[in-house]
Amino acid sequence: MNFEYNGNLLEEDRINLVANEIVNKYSQISFEKAKEAAMLEGKISDYKTANDELNRLYNIMLVNSDNKEIVAIVYKDFLEVLKNTNIEDINNYINLVNGINSYLQNYTEFPFLNDY
């Protein structure tokens, strides 16, 4: 997925740019849902980080939590980013994996990141 520099854009332009990046990667997601996810994301004013990528993927799953098929697709990418990340500040994302697994297996509701 593209993560273009967007720190110079007005909020609406930034949201539309991010929404387009999401839809280009996940064509099964509506533009409206992509905009909802984009609204939860901060500006990218420098190089993208693993946290930027994990936050975007989490936000996409969160706003699409009513569709487990979409969540499962995005979750695979989420796990791949975690697997390829060497930073230490991802413990909350690693802990979130169990919550998302429980959700996908119908044991719990979709987890909130701030609970981890």
Residue pairs with C-beta under 8 A, 6 or more apart in sequence:
1 21
1 22
1 24
1 25
1 53
1 56
1 77
2 21
2 24
2 25
3 21
3 44
3 48
3 52
3 53
3 56
4 17
4 21
4 44
5 44
5 45
5 46
6 13
6 14
6 17
6 18
6 43
6 44
6 45
7 43
7 44
7 45
7 46
9 17
9 43
14 38
14 43
15 35
15 38
15 39
16 35
16 38
17 38
18 34
18 37
18 38
18 41
18 56
19 31
19 34
19 35
19 37
19 38
20 34
22 29
22 34
22 37
22 38
22 56
22 60
23 29
23 30
23 31
23 34
26 34
26 60
26 70
26 73
26 74
28 69
28 70
28 73
29 60
29 64
29 70
33 63
33 64
34 60
36 63
37 56
37 59
37 60
37 62
37 63
37 64
38 59
40 55
40 59
40 62
40 63
41 52
41 55
41 56
41 59
42 55
44 52
49 87
50 81
50 85
50 87
50 90
51 87
51 89
51 90
53 81
54 78
54 81
54 82
54 85
54 90
54 93
57 74
57 77
57 78
57 81
58 78
58 93
58 96
58 113
60 70
60 74
61 70
61 71
61 74
61 75
61 78
61 100
61 110
62 110
62 112
62 113
64 70
64 71
64 74
65 71
65 103
65 109
65 110
68 103
68 104
71 100
71 103
71 104
71 110
72 104
75 100
75 104
78 93
78 100
79 97
82 90
82 93
82 94
82 97
92 113
92 116
93 116
95 116
96 111
96 113
96 116
99 108
99 111
99 115
99 116
100 110
100 111
102 108
102 111
103 109
103 110
103 111
